[in-house]
Each structure stands twice: as structure tokens, then as C-alpha cells.
């Protein structure tokens, strides 16, 4: 069993996780293979113990934010299994540990976490990759855990990998022949990097809600619109979880809105404009910071 670091946790796993950084430390979370019977699935769905089954992949049991039991189906592709564990399964575990988990990417701009939220295919990963290509450190791609506190929310770093479309990677100057699919026959490529990963938590300063339009534009949004988008782009809110689990999630979302700036980032679909979009956001962050 190897020890890895991800999401500000030491993770001991029986399944090898090459996406994560190997580390030494006392495990906060253990991922192990085991049996998850149907009786357990029926009886245990509450905030402390969440179980379920994913078609064609296997069964999972998450206990109190510190243990994940995996019963994979025979011959399941390990790439798919890792993608599920590092995505929806770990999202639930992070929520069990009291974190707000958003469908977002985040980068480091002047020592602050700047996040992009949006639906799948709306450019979160592409934008984060463009920042990384431009010399900015990245905290996370796709899964963004936020610790809500009375002082300032913190974004926890995930692991040094993007999941990017082939045309986006090519547009940013990467040789796609050197990149592999995130799992067999996956439409996205795995772009792993050793430099430019922000390994320590950063205060969350601003969230951009991604949208599509005919021109590039950044506009403010009100608290009600911000709340709707937070709920829409949360990683655990649409799962069949215990009511207490959902209510705590909504409470954390309400607290986040009080502490963070929200902006709508409208842009036309033009990959050649990515450097311009990066600079637009950097300029906007500076402007909002000066005007606060």
C-alpha cells in the first residue's frame, strides 16, 4: 500500500495512483479493496457512511471521511476506476470531511486562488491549462475542495494533472502524441506536469462563472445568481445522499457567497484567443482587488 498526497490529505491506497504525488506521512484516508454487500448498501446511506454501485465499474463504501472500500467488477479498466475514485467518489469523501466541493478549476494569481466554474465542456480545464502554459501555478482541475472558515475560505490543491481536449492541447502548443487518454478510449487526454503545481492551500479570492457568447466580457453577478450557480456546479449536490448531507452543503454555499467575489466570464469559442483571455482575467483580478 503506497502513500500519496492529494487534496491536502495523505492517502494510503491499495490501488496505485500515478496521478497523485507519492509522499510519506500518517494516512488521513485509506483506499482498500473489499466486499460491499447489498445489505450494506441498503442500510448505510447517511452522512457518515455512503455506499453505492456504479454500473460497469463496481461498488463503493465511504466511511466517515477516512476510508473508501472498493469492490471493482472483474476486468474493469484501472484507468476508469482511478478516474471514478479521484472524481465522484473522492468528492463525497471530501464532503464528509466538511469541505464544499465544486465542479471547478483554480489557479494562483498573486498568491490568491482564482476559480472557474461551469458545466462539462465549458472550458474550465482548457482555461487552467492556458494559465499553466503562461507560467501560473495551478491548484486543481475539475474538482475544487474549499474549506469554509470564519476568516477566509481556502482552496485545497488536488494533483498535477489536467484532463484536456485534443484541440485545446494542440492550440496551447502541446504535442498530443506525448499525451495519453485519461483511460482507454476516453475523449480527453491526460496532461501531467511536474512544475507549476501549487502544493499548499490558498485563500479563495474570486470565482468566475463561465458562459458562452459572441464577445469576451466580464460582468459582476448578484448573490442570488451566485448561489444558483454554486448549487448547479457542486460536485455532490445531485447525488442521492442523506438530507442532512445536502443541507450542510447548501449552508456552506451560502457562507461562501458572503466571503468571495463572483463574476460572469462570457467568451466566444476561439482557442486562439486563450492568451488574451488569461490576460483579461489577470487584469480583472487586479481591478477588483484595487476597488475593494
N, C-alpha and C positions, 0 to 999 in steps of 0.2 A: 504494500500500500504506500503510494507516494504522497508527499505533502506539496500542495500548491498554494499560491496566493491569488486571490481574486475577490473583488467586491469588499475590500478591506477585511477579508477573512482568511484564516488558514484553513484549507480544505484538504482533508485526507480522503483519497479516493482509490477504490479497488479498480476502477476503470481508468486507464491512462487518459490524461487530459493535456495533449500537446499545445492546446490553445492557451493554457494558463502558464504562469511563471512558477517554476519549481522553487520551493522555499524550505526553510527549517523553522519549526515552531510548534507549539502546542495546538492541536486542531480545534477550531471553533465548530467545524461541521465535518461530518463523516458521510461519505457516499459508499454504500456497500451493496453487494448483490444479496438477495434473499427472497423468501416467499411472501407474496402479498395475496392472501386468500380472499375469496368473495365475501366471506362473513366479515372480515376486517373492513373491506370497502364499504359495506352497508352500514356498519355500526360506528365508524370512527370520524365521519366528516364534521369537524368543528374547527375552531380557530387553532387549537393546539395539535391536532392530528388530521391531516388531509390525505386522503387516498383516492386513487382513481386509475382508470385504464385508458391508454391511448391506442387506437386501432393500428394494427400492423407494427407496433413498437413494443408495448409491454405494460406492466402495472407498476405503480409507484406509491410509496407511502412516505409522508413527510411528518416528522415528529418534533414539535415544539421548537422549530427553528434550528435544530442542531444535528438532525440525522435524516438522510434520504436512503430508503431501501428501494432497490431497483430489481424488478423481475422481468428481464427482457424476453421477448419471444425468440425462439431458436433462429439462428442465422440472420438476425436483424443487423443491418449495417451499422457499424460502430460510429461512423460519421453522423448518421441521423440520430443515434442515441445520444451522442455528445451534444448535438445541436439542441435537442429537446431538453437535456439536463441543464445546459447553460442558458437556455431561454425560459420557456414557461415554467419548468419545474423549479429552477432556482429563484424565479420571480416570486413564487408562492412562499418559498422558504425565507426570502428576504423580507417579505411582508410579515411572516410570522415573527421575525426579529424586530418588528416595529418600524420598518422603513416604508416610505412611499416609493413605489416602483413605477416609473413612467416609460412609455414607448418613445425613447428619445436618445439622441447622441449629445455629447458635451465636449467642449474644447476649453483650453486655458487661454484666456485673453487678459494679459496684465495681472495675473495672479487670481483671477476670478473665473468660476465656471459659467460658461455661456452655453445654453442648451437649445436644441432644435427638436420640436415635437411634431408629429404628423403621422399619417397612415402609411402603411407599407407601400413602397414605390414612390413616395413623395420627395425623396432626396435627402433624407437625414444622413445616411451613410456617405452618400456622394459629397455632401457639403462638408462633413467631418474629414473625409479623405482629402478634399481640396485644402482645408486648413492645415492638415498634416503635411501635405506636399509643399505648402507655403511656409513651413517652418514652425508651426504652432503645435504645442503638445496636446494630446487627446486623452480624455478620461474614459470615455465609454462610447460604444456604438450599439444602438438598438435597445439595450436595457440600461436604464439610469436609476440607481437607487439613491434616494435622498433621505438624509436624517433630519427630521424637523425638530428644532430646538427653540427655546425662547429667545435666543440671541440671533442666530443666523443659520439657515439651512445649509447642510453640507452635502456635496455630491461625492459618492464613493467611487473610486476608479474600478473599472471592470478588468479587462485584459487586453493586450496589444494585438488586436485583430479587427479588421473591417470585413464586412460582407458586401461586396460591390458588384455592380453590373459590369459586363464586359466593355460596353461602350463608354461607361464612365471612367473605368480604369485606363482605357486607351486614351481618352481625352486628356487625362491628367498625366500622361507620359509614361505609364507603366506598361511593361511588356507582359501581355496576358499569357504568353507561352510559359512564363515562370510562375504563374499562379494556378492553384488547383481549385476545383469546385469544393464548396463547404462540406458537401457529401456527394456520393455517387449520383450523377445526372442532375445535380442541383443547378438552377439557373444563375445563381450568384457565385462569385469567386471569393476565395479566402485570401485576404491580403494581410499577412502577418509582418510585424515590424519590430525592430529591436531598439530603435531610437525614437524619441518623440512621444513616449508614453508617460503621462502624468501619474506617478505611483502613489501620491498622497492625496487625501481629500482636499477639496477646495470649496470655499463659500459660493453658493449659487447666487448669481447676481441678476441674470436676465434669462427669460425664456422666449424664444421666437416660435410662433405657431406658423408652420409652413403652409403656403397656399399657392395656387396657380393663377396666372393672369396674363395680360398682354404686355405689361411693363414691369420692371423691377421697382418695388416700392416697399417701404417700411412704415407702418402706421401703428399708433397705440390702440389697445383694446381695453374695454372696461372689465370690472371684476366679474360680472355675470358671464360675459363671454369667455373670460379666462377659466372660470370654473367648469363651464360646459366642455371646453377643450381638454382640461385636465382629466375629467372623467372619461371622455371619449378616447383619450390616448394613454390611459392607465393600463398596465400590463396584467392586472389581476381582477379588474372590476367586472369583466364579462364571464368569469368562470363561475360554476355553480358552487359557491362557497357559503359558509355559515354567515347568517345575517350580521352577527357581531363583527365578523371579519370585514364585511363591506362597510358597515357604519364607521368603523375606525379609519378605514381608507378615506371616506368622504370627509371626516373630521380633519385628517392630515392635509387633504387638498385645500380645505378652507383656510387652514393656518398658513399654507404656503403662499396663497394669494395675497395675504397681508404683508408678506416679507419680501416678495420678489417682483421685479418689473416684467410685464408681459407686452409683447409686440407682435403684430402680424407681419410676416415677411412674404410678400407677394412677388413671384418672379415667373418670367416666361421660360418655357423649356428650351434652354440653349446651353449645352455643355461648354461651348467655347467662352461663355461669359462667367465661368466659375471664378477666375481670379478677381473679376470685378465684384462679384457677389461677396467674396471674402472681405474685400476692402470696404464694401458698403456696411457690412456688419461691424467691422472694427471701428469705423467712423461713427456709427450709431451708438455703439457701446460707450465710446469716449464722450459723445454729446450728452447722452443720458446721465452719465456719471457726473459731468460738469454741472448739469442743470438740477441735480438732486439737492 
